[in-house]
Amino acid sequence: MMEDSNPPSRVGEILQDLVCRFGMDNKIKQLNILKLWPEVVGETLSKHSQAVSISKGNLFVKVDNSAWLSEFSHFKEKIILKFNERHGEQIVKNIYFQVGSISSYLPGEKKKMGGVRKVRLERKDVEWIDKIAANVKDENLKKVLRRILLKYTRAQKMAKNKR
């Protein structure tokens, strides 16, 4: 019996390779910024703010009112520095604060993602997802990757429509 010279790869390694190959690693880092917002700014400031989106290094944050908008302006450079130190690179270049309503969920609570399923994708989006998934030989892994990419793409469209 002939031995396989290539040992099986771990699912995490395969997904990491695909994420990097298709340029999604930077986007994942940026999305992590949104998740880390409460931890970086602290409990008091996070109660009055919410990181909404990040695009090309620009972080968009909603704050309760104009008083908090002024307060956050004083801490802007310090917050940017904290994020970039955590990531070891300049991932946040600027922060834009805007007065708006803050979601009622508390940090650490799960947000309901039911709305993502309702977002319709264009044919080109589905074709792009299928093209990426086609590179995966394992059928189960291919299905999982396809579901992840569908949710990711829908969430991106949903976030874009909210701006």
N, C-alpha and C positions, 0 to 999 in steps of 0.2 A: 504494500500500500504506500502510495506516494505522500510525503508530508507536505503540508502547505507552508511555504516559506513566509507568508504574510499572516501573522496572527490576527484574529478578529479585532476590529476597532470598537472602542466604546461609543455608545450613542452620543454622549456628550462631546467627544472629540469630533465626531462626524458633523454634528450640528454646529459646533464652533467653527469648523472648517468652512461649512456652507455659509454661515453668517459672515465670516470674513471675506470669502470669495465673492459674495454678492453685495459687499459694501454696507451691510446692515449693522456692523459692529459699532460704528460711530453713533448711529441712531439709537442703539440700545444704551450706550453710555449716556446719551442725552436724555432718554426717557428715565434713566436711573436718577438723574438730577431732580426730576419732578418728585420722585418717590422720597428722596433724601431731604427735600425742602424743610419739613418740620424739625428734623434732627439738626440741620445746619443752623437754622435761625433761632432755634430754641422754642420752648413751650409758649412763652408769652407772645412772641411775635407771630408764631404759627397760628395762634387762635384768631388772629386778625388778618390773615393772608392765606393765599393759596397759589402755588405755582401752577399755571394753566398749560403752558406749552413752551417748547424750546425749538428754535429754528436757526440754523447757521450760527450757533453760539449765542444767540439772543434769547434770554429767558424772559417770559412774559408772566407777570404776577398780578393777581387781583388782591386789593386791600379793601378793608371795611369802609373807610371814609378818608376825607382829605387830611385829617390830622395824622392818621397812620401813614398816608402817602408821604407826608412831610418827614415823619419819623424814619421810614424806610430809606428815604433819600440819603439820610445821614450815614446809614450802615451799608449802602450799596457796594462800595469798593471792598469793604471787609467781607461781605457775603461772597462776592466774586472770588476773592482770594481763598476763602475757605473751601469753596467747591473745587477750585483748580488745584489746591494743595492735596485734597483728597484723591483726585484722579491723576495727579502727577503730570498733568498737561493742561493747556488752556482750553477747557471745554466750554466754559462760560466766558463770553467776551463782554457782554453788557446785560443789564437787567432793566426792563421797562415795567414800571408800576402803573396800575390803572385802578381807579375806584370802581368796584363792582360787587356783586353778591358772592359770598363765599359758600361753598357746599356745606351742608350740615353734617357730613360724616366726619368723624374724628380720625386723626392719624392712627393707623394700625387697623382700622375697621375696613372691611371689604366693601368696595363700591360695587353696586349692581351693574353688570355689563350687558344686561338684556338688550339695550338699545343698539348695540353693535351689530347684532344679527339683522336688524332692520335696514341697515345701510346697504344699498345696492351697489354692486361693483360693475364697472364697465368691462366690456369684452377684453380690452387690452390688459386690464389688471389680472383677470382670470388666466389669460394666455401667459402672462409673465410668471404667475404662480405655477402654472402647469410646466412651464419650461424649466424652472428651478427644480421642481419636484421630479422631473423626468431624469435627472442626474442621479437619483437615489435608486439603488437596485433593490433593496429590501422593501417589500410592499407595505409592511406595517409601519416602518419608519417613514416611508413616502406619504402615507395617509396622515400621520401625525404632523409631519412638516407642512403638508398642504393645509391642514386645519390651522396651524399656528400662523402661517402666512396669510390665510384668509382673514383671521381675526385681526392680525396686525394691520393689514391693508384697510379693513373696514374701520378700525379704530383711528387710523390716520385720517381717513376721509371725514369721519365724524368730528374729530378735533379741528380739522381745517374748516369745516362748515360752521363751527361754533365761534370762530374768530371773526 
